[in-house]
Amino acid sequence: MEEPKPTPDSSASNSTSLIHRVARQIYTAGGLGLLPWAPGTWGTCMGIPLYFAFSFFLSHWSHYLIATIVVFLIGWWASTVGEKDFQNHDDKRIVVDEVFGYLVTMFPAFILHSPWWSFVIGFIFFRFFDIFKFGPVKWADEKIAGGLGVMLDDGVAGVFAGVAMTLLGISSRIFGQ
């Protein structure tokens, strides 16, 4: 009787390793990336409570920035593992990059002490720039390989979304809204 070939998810060397199980929890954002529809949107949702935790526990913008960089570095490592598991660049089940991109989006909101509901505006802007991948977002998605590329395109989308949020905030103050 021929034994079945191991898949990335059933490989004894991978799935039994504590480090690999931790990486899988990270790159799927606690399993949200495994949901059958809109995994990127669900991954972005994981960024919301993380943003509120950062806002509650971190008192200075530099602490927020450091925490976001730590998320980036851990996400880079985990998404590299995810790419090996799925043998696909930026597989849709890898959603830690959405968590990171959302945190980048919300950086200006943290600095400017935006109202608590700004997380919704950030969510909408980030999903827009992440889905449509304009200019540098598309370039990073297509040209940078590995876990670094997985994380960077969402980081760039987050920068665009953060700038859009900032401009929206500035224009609403200018026009008195």
Rosetta constraint file for C-alpha pairs under 8 A:
AtomPair CA 6 CA 10 HARMONIC 5.68 0.50
AtomPair CA 6 CA 11 HARMONIC 5.06 0.50
AtomPair CA 6 CA 12 HARMONIC 7.93 0.50
AtomPair CA 7 CA 11 HARMONIC 5.76 0.50
AtomPair CA 8 CA 14 HARMONIC 7.27 0.50
AtomPair CA 8 CA 84 HARMONIC 7.92 0.50
AtomPair CA 8 CA 85 HARMONIC 4.83 0.50
AtomPair CA 8 CA 86 HARMONIC 6.71 0.50
AtomPair CA 9 CA 14 HARMONIC 7.41 0.50
AtomPair CA 9 CA 15 HARMONIC 6.28 0.50
AtomPair CA 9 CA 85 HARMONIC 6.96 0.50
AtomPair CA 10 CA 14 HARMONIC 7.49 0.50
AtomPair CA 10 CA 15 HARMONIC 6.11 0.50
AtomPair CA 11 CA 15 HARMONIC 5.88 0.50
AtomPair CA 11 CA 16 HARMONIC 8.00 0.50
AtomPair CA 12 CA 16 HARMONIC 5.73 0.50
AtomPair CA 13 CA 17 HARMONIC 6.47 0.50
AtomPair CA 14 CA 20 HARMONIC 5.85 0.50
AtomPair CA 14 CA 21 HARMONIC 7.83 0.50
AtomPair CA 15 CA 20 HARMONIC 6.35 0.50
AtomPair CA 15 CA 21 HARMONIC 6.23 0.50
AtomPair CA 16 CA 20 HARMONIC 7.54 0.50
AtomPair CA 16 CA 21 HARMONIC 7.35 0.50
AtomPair CA 17 CA 21 HARMONIC 6.27 0.50
AtomPair CA 18 CA 22 HARMONIC 6.17 0.50
AtomPair CA 19 CA 23 HARMONIC 6.18 0.50
AtomPair CA 20 CA 24 HARMONIC 6.11 0.50
AtomPair CA 20 CA 81 HARMONIC 7.69 0.50
AtomPair CA 21 CA 25 HARMONIC 6.27 0.50
AtomPair CA 22 CA 26 HARMONIC 6.26 0.50
AtomPair CA 23 CA 27 HARMONIC 6.05 0.50
AtomPair CA 23 CA 77 HARMONIC 7.78 0.50
AtomPair CA 23 CA 78 HARMONIC 4.78 0.50
AtomPair CA 23 CA 79 HARMONIC 7.83 0.50
AtomPair CA 23 CA 81 HARMONIC 6.79 0.50
AtomPair CA 23 CA 82 HARMONIC 7.67 0.50
AtomPair CA 24 CA 28 HARMONIC 5.97 0.50
AtomPair CA 24 CA 30 HARMONIC 7.97 0.50
AtomPair CA 24 CA 78 HARMONIC 6.95 0.50
AtomPair CA 24 CA 81 HARMONIC 7.71 0.50
AtomPair CA 24 CA 82 HARMONIC 6.81 0.50
AtomPair CA 25 CA 29 HARMONIC 5.79 0.50
AtomPair CA 25 CA 30 HARMONIC 4.64 0.50
AtomPair CA 25 CA 31 HARMONIC 6.16 0.50
AtomPair CA 26 CA 30 HARMONIC 6.14 0.50
AtomPair CA 26 CA 75 HARMONIC 7.04 0.50
AtomPair CA 26 CA 78 HARMONIC 6.24 0.50
AtomPair CA 26 CA 96 HARMONIC 6.35 0.50
AtomPair CA 27 CA 33 HARMONIC 7.75 0.50
AtomPair CA 27 CA 75 HARMONIC 6.63 0.50
AtomPair CA 27 CA 78 HARMONIC 5.32 0.50
AtomPair CA 27 CA 79 HARMONIC 5.42 0.50
AtomPair CA 27 CA 82 HARMONIC 6.39 0.50
AtomPair CA 27 CA 93 HARMONIC 7.75 0.50
AtomPair CA 27 CA 94 HARMONIC 5.01 0.50
AtomPair CA 27 CA 95 HARMONIC 5.80 0.50
AtomPair CA 27 CA 96 HARMONIC 4.87 0.50
AtomPair CA 27 CA 97 HARMONIC 7.92 0.50
AtomPair CA 28 CA 32 HARMONIC 5.74 0.50
AtomPair CA 28 CA 33 HARMONIC 4.44 0.50
AtomPair CA 28 CA 34 HARMONIC 6.58 0.50
AtomPair CA 28 CA 43 HARMONIC 7.54 0.50
AtomPair CA 28 CA 93 HARMONIC 5.99 0.50
AtomPair CA 28 CA 94 HARMONIC 5.20 0.50
AtomPair CA 28 CA 95 HARMONIC 5.37 0.50
AtomPair CA 28 CA 96 HARMONIC 6.30 0.50
AtomPair CA 29 CA 33 HARMONIC 6.35 0.50
AtomPair CA 29 CA 43 HARMONIC 6.09 0.50
AtomPair CA 29 CA 46 HARMONIC 6.70 0.50
AtomPair CA 29 CA 94 HARMONIC 7.91 0.50
AtomPair CA 29 CA 95 HARMONIC 6.11 0.50
AtomPair CA 29 CA 96 HARMONIC 5.61 0.50
AtomPair CA 29 CA 99 HARMONIC 7.79 0.50
AtomPair CA 31 CA 35 HARMONIC 7.34 0.50
AtomPair CA 32 CA 39 HARMONIC 6.37 0.50
AtomPair CA 32 CA 42 HARMONIC 5.82 0.50
AtomPair CA 32 CA 43 HARMONIC 5.97 0.50
AtomPair CA 32 CA 95 HARMONIC 7.73 0.50
AtomPair CA 33 CA 39 HARMONIC 4.69 0.50
AtomPair CA 33 CA 40 HARMONIC 6.90 0.50
AtomPair CA 33 CA 42 HARMONIC 6.95 0.50
AtomPair CA 33 CA 43 HARMONIC 6.21 0.50
AtomPair CA 33 CA 92 HARMONIC 7.03 0.50
AtomPair CA 33 CA 93 HARMONIC 4.25 0.50
AtomPair CA 33 CA 94 HARMONIC 5.93 0.50
AtomPair CA 33 CA 95 HARMONIC 5.54 0.50
AtomPair CA 34 CA 39 HARMONIC 6.76 0.50
AtomPair CA 34 CA 93 HARMONIC 5.49 0.50
AtomPair CA 35 CA 39 HARMONIC 5.83 0.50
AtomPair CA 38 CA 42 HARMONIC 6.47 0.50
AtomPair CA 39 CA 43 HARMONIC 6.00 0.50
AtomPair CA 39 CA 92 HARMONIC 6.55 0.50
AtomPair CA 39 CA 93 HARMONIC 6.38 0.50
AtomPair CA 39 CA 95 HARMONIC 6.98 0.50
AtomPair CA 40 CA 44 HARMONIC 6.17 0.50
AtomPair CA 40 CA 92 HARMONIC 6.89 0.50
AtomPair CA 40 CA 93 HARMONIC 7.84 0.50
AtomPair CA 40 CA 95 HARMONIC 5.78 0.50
AtomPair CA 40 CA 98 HARMONIC 6.36 0.50
AtomPair CA 41 CA 45 HARMONIC 6.34 0.50
AtomPair CA 41 CA 98 HARMONIC 7.86 0.50
AtomPair CA 41 CA 127 HARMONIC 7.07 0.50
AtomPair CA 42 CA 46 HARMONIC 6.68 0.50
AtomPair CA 43 CA 47 HARMONIC 7.03 0.50
AtomPair CA 43 CA 95 HARMONIC 5.00 0.50
AtomPair CA 43 CA 96 HARMONIC 6.61 0.50
AtomPair CA 43 CA 98 HARMONIC 5.58 0.50
AtomPair CA 43 CA 99 HARMONIC 5.97 0.50
AtomPair CA 44 CA 48 HARMONIC 7.14 0.50
AtomPair CA 44 CA 95 HARMONIC 7.62 0.50
AtomPair CA 44 CA 98 HARMONIC 4.93 0.50
AtomPair CA 44 CA 99 HARMONIC 5.13 0.50
AtomPair CA 44 CA 101 HARMONIC 7.95 0.50
AtomPair CA 44 CA 102 HARMONIC 6.23 0.50
AtomPair CA 44 CA 123 HARMONIC 7.27 0.50
AtomPair CA 44 CA 127 HARMONIC 7.84 0.50
AtomPair CA 45 CA 49 HARMONIC 7.77 0.50
AtomPair CA 45 CA 99 HARMONIC 7.59 0.50
AtomPair CA 45 CA 123 HARMONIC 7.98 0.50
AtomPair CA 46 CA 50 HARMONIC 6.81 0.50
AtomPair CA 46 CA 99 HARMONIC 6.11 0.50
AtomPair CA 47 CA 51 HARMONIC 5.94 0.50
AtomPair CA 47 CA 98 HARMONIC 7.42 0.50
AtomPair CA 47 CA 99 HARMONIC 4.43 0.50
AtomPair CA 47 CA 100 HARMONIC 7.18 0.50
AtomPair CA 47 CA 102 HARMONIC 5.86 0.50
AtomPair CA 47 CA 103 HARMONIC 6.43 0.50
AtomPair CA 48 CA 52 HARMONIC 6.36 0.50
AtomPair CA 48 CA 102 HARMONIC 7.73 0.50
AtomPair CA 48 CA 119 HARMONIC 6.98 0.50
AtomPair CA 49 CA 53 HARMONIC 6.05 0.50
AtomPair CA 50 CA 54 HARMONIC 6.12 0.50
AtomPair CA 50 CA 103 HARMONIC 8.00 0.50
AtomPair CA 51 CA 55 HARMONIC 6.08 0.50
AtomPair CA 51 CA 103 HARMONIC 6.26 0.50
AtomPair CA 51 CA 106 HARMONIC 7.43 0.50
AtomPair CA 52 CA 56 HARMONIC 6.06 0.50
AtomPair CA 53 CA 57 HARMONIC 5.99 0.50
AtomPair CA 53 CA 58 HARMONIC 7.99 0.50
AtomPair CA 54 CA 58 HARMONIC 5.30 0.50
AtomPair CA 54 CA 64 HARMONIC 6.46 0.50
AtomPair CA 54 CA 67 HARMONIC 7.91 0.50
AtomPair CA 55 CA 59 HARMONIC 7.32 0.50
AtomPair CA 55 CA 64 HARMONIC 7.89 0.50
AtomPair CA 55 CA 110 HARMONIC 6.74 0.50
AtomPair CA 58 CA 63 HARMONIC 5.96 0.50
AtomPair CA 58 CA 64 HARMONIC 6.24 0.50
AtomPair CA 59 CA 63 HARMONIC 7.07 0.50
AtomPair CA 60 CA 64 HARMONIC 6.65 0.50
AtomPair CA 61 CA 65 HARMONIC 6.15 0.50
AtomPair CA 61 CA 107 HARMONIC 7.93 0.50
AtomPair CA 61 CA 110 HARMONIC 7.05 0.50
AtomPair CA 61 CA 111 HARMONIC 5.87 0.50
AtomPair CA 62 CA 66 HARMONIC 6.15 0.50
AtomPair CA 63 CA 67 HARMONIC 6.11 0.50
AtomPair CA 64 CA 68 HARMONIC 6.09 0.50
AtomPair CA 64 CA 107 HARMONIC 7.56 0.50
AtomPair CA 65 CA 69 HARMONIC 6.17 0.50
AtomPair CA 65 CA 107 HARMONIC 7.65 0.50
AtomPair CA 66 CA 70 HARMONIC 6.22 0.50
AtomPair CA 67 CA 71 HARMONIC 6.31 0.50
AtomPair CA 68 CA 72 HARMONIC 6.22 0.50
AtomPair CA 68 CA 100 HARMONIC 6.88 0.50
AtomPair CA 68 CA 103 HARMONIC 6.56 0.50
AtomPair CA 68 CA 104 HARMONIC 7.25 0.50
AtomPair CA 69 CA 73 HARMONIC 6.21 0.50
AtomPair CA 70 CA 74 HARMONIC 6.10 0.50
AtomPair CA 71 CA 75 HARMONIC 5.79 0.50
AtomPair CA 71 CA 100 HARMONIC 6.32 0.50
AtomPair CA 72 CA 76 HARMONIC 5.95 0.50
AtomPair CA 72 CA 97 HARMONIC 7.79 0.50
AtomPair CA 72 CA 100 HARMONIC 6.11 0.50
AtomPair CA 72 CA 151 HARMONIC 6.89 0.50
AtomPair CA 73 CA 77 HARMONIC 6.40 0.50
AtomPair CA 74 CA 78 HARMONIC 6.14 0.50
AtomPair CA 75 CA 79 HARMONIC 5.73 0.50
AtomPair CA 75 CA 96 HARMONIC 5.75 0.50
AtomPair CA 75 CA 97 HARMONIC 6.61 0.50
AtomPair CA 75 CA 100 HARMONIC 7.72 0.50
AtomPair CA 75 CA 147 HARMONIC 7.77 0.50
AtomPair CA 75 CA 151 HARMONIC 6.97 0.50
AtomPair CA 76 CA 80 HARMONIC 6.12 0.50
AtomPair CA 76 CA 147 HARMONIC 4.84 0.50
AtomPair CA 76 CA 148 HARMONIC 5.52 0.50
AtomPair CA 76 CA 150 HARMONIC 7.48 0.50
AtomPair CA 76 CA 151 HARMONIC 6.15 0.50
AtomPair CA 77 CA 81 HARMONIC 6.56 0.50
AtomPair CA 77 CA 147 HARMONIC 6.60 0.50
AtomPair CA 78 CA 82 HARMONIC 6.22 0.50
AtomPair CA 78 CA 147 HARMONIC 7.56 0.50
AtomPair CA 79 CA 83 HARMONIC 6.05 0.50
AtomPair CA 79 CA 90 HARMONIC 7.89 0.50
AtomPair CA 79 CA 94 HARMONIC 6.35 0.50
AtomPair CA 79 CA 96 HARMONIC 7.26 0.50
AtomPair CA 79 CA 97 HARMONIC 7.93 0.50
AtomPair CA 79 CA 146 HARMONIC 7.88 0.50
AtomPair CA 79 CA 147 HARMONIC 4.92 0.50
AtomPair CA 79 CA 150 HARMONIC 6.91 0.50
AtomPair CA 79 CA 151 HARMONIC 7.80 0.50
AtomPair CA 80 CA 84 HARMONIC 6.49 0.50
AtomPair CA 80 CA 146 HARMONIC 5.93 0.50
AtomPair CA 80 CA 147 HARMONIC 4.20 0.50
AtomPair CA 80 CA 148 HARMONIC 7.74 0.50
AtomPair CA 81 CA 85 HARMONIC 6.23 0.50
AtomPair CA 81 CA 147 HARMONIC 7.92 0.50
AtomPair CA 82 CA 86 HARMONIC 6.11 0.50
AtomPair CA 82 CA 87 HARMONIC 7.99 0.50
AtomPair CA 82 CA 91 HARMONIC 7.84 0.50
AtomPair CA 82 CA 94 HARMONIC 6.43 0.50
AtomPair CA 83 CA 87 HARMONIC 5.30 0.50
AtomPair CA 83 CA 88 HARMONIC 5.46 0.50
AtomPair CA 83 CA 89 HARMONIC 5.75 0.50
AtomPair CA 83 CA 90 HARMONIC 6.69 0.50
AtomPair CA 83 CA 91 HARMONIC 6.81 0.50
AtomPair CA 83 CA 94 HARMONIC 7.98 0.50
AtomPair CA 83 CA 146 HARMONIC 7.18 0.50
AtomPair CA 83 CA 147 HARMONIC 7.22 0.50
AtomPair CA 84 CA 88 HARMONIC 7.36 0.50
AtomPair CA 86 CA 91 HARMONIC 6.89 0.50
AtomPair CA 89 CA 145 HARMONIC 7.37 0.50
AtomPair CA 89 CA 146 HARMONIC 6.68 0.50
AtomPair CA 89 CA 150 HARMONIC 7.46 0.50
AtomPair CA 90 CA 94 HARMONIC 6.49 0.50
AtomPair CA 90 CA 146 HARMONIC 7.95 0.50
AtomPair CA 90 CA 147 HARMONIC 7.80 0.50
AtomPair CA 90 CA 149 HARMONIC 7.93 0.50
AtomPair CA 90 CA 150 HARMONIC 5.31 0.50
AtomPair CA 95 CA 99 HARMONIC 6.86 0.50
AtomPair CA 96 CA 100 HARMONIC 6.38 0.50
AtomPair CA 96 CA 151 HARMONIC 7.83 0.50
AtomPair CA 97 CA 101 HARMONIC 6.02 0.50
AtomPair CA 97 CA 150 HARMONIC 6.41 0.50
AtomPair CA 97 CA 151 HARMONIC 4.78 0.50
AtomPair CA 97 CA 152 HARMONIC 7.85 0.50
AtomPair CA 97 CA 154 HARMONIC 5.84 0.50
AtomPair CA 97 CA 155 HARMONIC 7.60 0.50
AtomPair CA 98 CA 102 HARMONIC 6.01 0.50
AtomPair CA 98 CA 154 HARMONIC 6.15 0.50
AtomPair CA 99 CA 103 HARMONIC 6.39 0.50
AtomPair CA 100 CA 104 HARMONIC 6.32 0.50
AtomPair CA 100 CA 151 HARMONIC 7.38 0.50
AtomPair CA 100 CA 154 HARMONIC 7.18 0.50
AtomPair CA 100 CA 155 HARMONIC 6.65 0.50
AtomPair CA 101 CA 105 HARMONIC 6.18 0.50
AtomPair CA 101 CA 126 HARMONIC 7.28 0.50
AtomPair CA 101 CA 151 HARMONIC 7.82 0.50
AtomPair CA 101 CA 154 HARMONIC 4.71 0.50
AtomPair CA 101 CA 155 HARMONIC 4.59 0.50
AtomPair CA 101 CA 156 HARMONIC 7.49 0.50
AtomPair CA 101 CA 157 HARMONIC 6.61 0.50
AtomPair CA 101 CA 158 HARMONIC 4.60 0.50
AtomPair CA 101 CA 159 HARMONIC 7.91 0.50
AtomPair CA 102 CA 106 HARMONIC 6.25 0.50
AtomPair CA 102 CA 122 HARMONIC 7.28 0.50
AtomPair CA 102 CA 123 HARMONIC 6.93 0.50
AtomPair CA 102 CA 126 HARMONIC 6.31 0.50
AtomPair CA 102 CA 158 HARMONIC 5.97 0.50
AtomPair CA 103 CA 107 HARMONIC 6.31 0.50
AtomPair CA 103 CA 158 HARMONIC 7.49 0.50
AtomPair CA 104 CA 155 HARMONIC 6.34 0.50
AtomPair CA 104 CA 158 HARMONIC 4.99 0.50
AtomPair CA 104 CA 159 HARMONIC 6.20 0.50
AtomPair CA 104 CA 162 HARMONIC 6.95 0.50
AtomPair CA 105 CA 122 HARMONIC 6.16 0.50
AtomPair CA 105 CA 126 HARMONIC 6.52 0.50
AtomPair CA 105 CA 157 HARMONIC 7.93 0.50
AtomPair CA 105 CA 158 HARMONIC 4.29 0.50
AtomPair CA 105 CA 159 HARMONIC 5.86 0.50
AtomPair CA 105 CA 160 HARMONIC 7.58 0.50
AtomPair CA 105 CA 161 HARMONIC 5.39 0.50
AtomPair CA 105 CA 162 HARMONIC 4.17 0.50
AtomPair CA 105 CA 163 HARMONIC 7.90 0.50
AtomPair CA 105 CA 165 HARMONIC 7.99 0.50
AtomPair CA 106 CA 110 HARMONIC 6.24 0.50
AtomPair CA 106 CA 119 HARMONIC 7.25 0.50
AtomPair CA 106 CA 122 HARMONIC 6.25 0.50
AtomPair CA 106 CA 162 HARMONIC 6.21 0.50
AtomPair CA 107 CA 111 HARMONIC 6.34 0.50
AtomPair CA 107 CA 162 HARMONIC 6.98 0.50
AtomPair CA 108 CA 112 HARMONIC 5.94 0.50
AtomPair CA 108 CA 162 HARMONIC 6.19 0.50
AtomPair CA 108 CA 163 HARMONIC 7.88 0.50
AtomPair CA 108 CA 165 HARMONIC 7.81 0.50
AtomPair CA 108 CA 166 HARMONIC 6.58 0.50
AtomPair CA 109 CA 113 HARMONIC 5.78 0.50
AtomPair CA 109 CA 114 HARMONIC 4.91 0.50
AtomPair CA 109 CA 118 HARMONIC 7.19 0.50
AtomPair CA 109 CA 162 HARMONIC 7.94 0.50
AtomPair CA 109 CA 165 HARMONIC 7.89 0.50
AtomPair CA 109 CA 166 HARMONIC 7.68 0.50
AtomPair CA 110 CA 114 HARMONIC 6.59 0.50
AtomPair CA 114 CA 118 HARMONIC 6.34 0.50
AtomPair CA 117 CA 121 HARMONIC 7.62 0.50
AtomPair CA 118 CA 122 HARMONIC 6.23 0.50
AtomPair CA 119 CA 123 HARMONIC 6.05 0.50
AtomPair CA 120 CA 124 HARMONIC 6.31 0.50
AtomPair CA 121 CA 125 HARMONIC 6.17 0.50
AtomPair CA 121 CA 165 HARMONIC 7.25 0.50
AtomPair CA 122 CA 126 HARMONIC 5.88 0.50
AtomPair CA 122 CA 161 HARMONIC 6.81 0.50
AtomPair CA 122 CA 162 HARMONIC 7.20 0.50
AtomPair CA 122 CA 165 HARMONIC 6.69 0.50
AtomPair CA 123 CA 127 HARMONIC 6.10 0.50
AtomPair CA 124 CA 128 HARMONIC 6.17 0.50
AtomPair CA 125 CA 129 HARMONIC 6.32 0.50
AtomPair CA 125 CA 161 HARMONIC 5.03 0.50
AtomPair CA 125 CA 162 HARMONIC 7.91 0.50
AtomPair CA 125 CA 164 HARMONIC 7.31 0.50
AtomPair CA 125 CA 165 HARMONIC 7.43 0.50
AtomPair CA 126 CA 130 HARMONIC 5.90 0.50
AtomPair CA 126 CA 157 HARMONIC 6.43 0.50
AtomPair CA 126 CA 158 HARMONIC 5.81 0.50
AtomPair CA 126 CA 160 HARMONIC 7.90 0.50
AtomPair CA 126 CA 161 HARMONIC 5.09 0.50
AtomPair CA 126 CA 162 HARMONIC 7.92 0.50
AtomPair CA 127 CA 131 HARMONIC 5.86 0.50
AtomPair CA 128 CA 132 HARMONIC 6.11 0.50
AtomPair CA 129 CA 133 HARMONIC 5.57 0.50
AtomPair CA 129 CA 134 HARMONIC 6.89 0.50
AtomPair CA 129 CA 137 HARMONIC 7.90 0.50
AtomPair CA 129 CA 157 HARMONIC 5.16 0.50
AtomPair CA 129 CA 158 HARMONIC 7.54 0.50
AtomPair CA 129 CA 160 HARMONIC 6.97 0.50
AtomPair CA 129 CA 161 HARMONIC 6.51 0.50
AtomPair CA 130 CA 137 HARMONIC 7.62 0.50
AtomPair CA 130 CA 153 HARMONIC 7.85 0.50
AtomPair CA 130 CA 154 HARMONIC 6.22 0.50
AtomPair CA 130 CA 157 HARMONIC 5.37 0.50
AtomPair CA 130 CA 158 HARMONIC 7.80 0.50
AtomPair CA 133 CA 137 HARMONIC 4.93 0.50
AtomPair CA 133 CA 138 HARMONIC 4.76 0.50
AtomPair CA 133 CA 157 HARMONIC 7.15 0.50
AtomPair CA 134 CA 138 HARMONIC 5.67 0.50
AtomPair CA 135 CA 139 HARMONIC 6.26 0.50
AtomPair CA 136 CA 140 HARMONIC 6.01 0.50
AtomPair CA 136 CA 153 HARMONIC 7.83 0.50
AtomPair CA 136 CA 156 HARMONIC 7.07 0.50
AtomPair CA 137 CA 141 HARMONIC 6.19 0.50
AtomPair CA 137 CA 153 HARMONIC 4.97 0.50
AtomPair CA 137 CA 154 HARMONIC 7.22 0.50
AtomPair CA 137 CA 156 HARMONIC 5.58 0.50
AtomPair CA 137 CA 157 HARMONIC 5.78 0.50
AtomPair CA 138 CA 142 HARMONIC 6.12 0.50
AtomPair CA 138 CA 153 HARMONIC 7.03 0.50
AtomPair CA 139 CA 143 HARMONIC 5.70 0.50
AtomPair CA 139 CA 144 HARMONIC 7.86 0.50
AtomPair CA 139 CA 153 HARMONIC 7.83 0.50
AtomPair CA 140 CA 144 HARMONIC 5.41 0.50
AtomPair CA 140 CA 149 HARMONIC 6.16 0.50
AtomPair CA 140 CA 152 HARMONIC 6.38 0.50
AtomPair CA 140 CA 153 HARMONIC 4.95 0.50
AtomPair CA 140 CA 156 HARMONIC 7.95 0.50
AtomPair CA 141 CA 149 HARMONIC 6.02 0.50
AtomPair CA 141 CA 150 HARMONIC 6.86 0.50
AtomPair CA 141 CA 152 HARMONIC 7.54 0.50
AtomPair CA 141 CA 153 HARMONIC 5.10 0.50
AtomPair CA 142 CA 149 HARMONIC 7.99 0.50
AtomPair CA 143 CA 149 HARMONIC 7.52 0.50
AtomPair CA 144 CA 148 HARMONIC 6.88 0.50
AtomPair CA 144 CA 149 HARMONIC 4.39 0.50
AtomPair CA 144 CA 150 HARMONIC 7.91 0.50
AtomPair CA 145 CA 149 HARMONIC 4.97 0.50
AtomPair CA 145 CA 150 HARMONIC 7.48 0.50
AtomPair CA 146 CA 150 HARMONIC 6.49 0.50
AtomPair CA 147 CA 151 HARMONIC 6.29 0.50
AtomPair CA 148 CA 152 HARMONIC 6.00 0.50
AtomPair CA 149 CA 153 HARMONIC 6.25 0.50
AtomPair CA 150 CA 154 HARMONIC 7.28 0.50
AtomPair CA 151 CA 155 HARMONIC 6.26 0.50
AtomPair CA 152 CA 156 HARMONIC 6.10 0.50
AtomPair CA 153 CA 157 HARMONIC 6.20 0.50
AtomPair CA 154 CA 158 HARMONIC 5.97 0.50
AtomPair CA 155 CA 159 HARMONIC 6.31 0.50
AtomPair CA 156 CA 160 HARMONIC 6.40 0.50
AtomPair CA 157 CA 161 HARMONIC 6.13 0.50
AtomPair CA 158 CA 162 HARMONIC 5.90 0.50
AtomPair CA 159 CA 163 HARMONIC 6.12 0.50
AtomPair CA 160 CA 164 HARMONIC 6.16 0.50
AtomPair CA 161 CA 165 HARMONIC 6.13 0.50
AtomPair CA 162 CA 166 HARMONIC 6.12 0.50
AtomPair CA 163 CA 167 HARMONIC 6.10 0.50
AtomPair CA 164 CA 168 HARMONIC 6.07 0.50
AtomPair CA 165 CA 169 HARMONIC 6.14 0.50
AtomPair CA 166 CA 170 HARMONIC 6.10 0.50
AtomPair CA 167 CA 171 HARMONIC 5.97 0.50
AtomPair CA 168 CA 172 HARMONIC 6.05 0.50
AtomPair CA 169 CA 173 HARMONIC 6.32 0.50
AtomPair CA 170 CA 174 HARMONIC 6.20 0.50
AtomPair CA 171 CA 175 HARMONIC 6.10 0.50
AtomPair CA 172 CA 176 HARMONIC 5.87 0.50
AtomPair CA 172 CA 177 HARMONIC 4.88 0.50
AtomPair CA 173 CA 177 HARMONIC 6.01 0.50
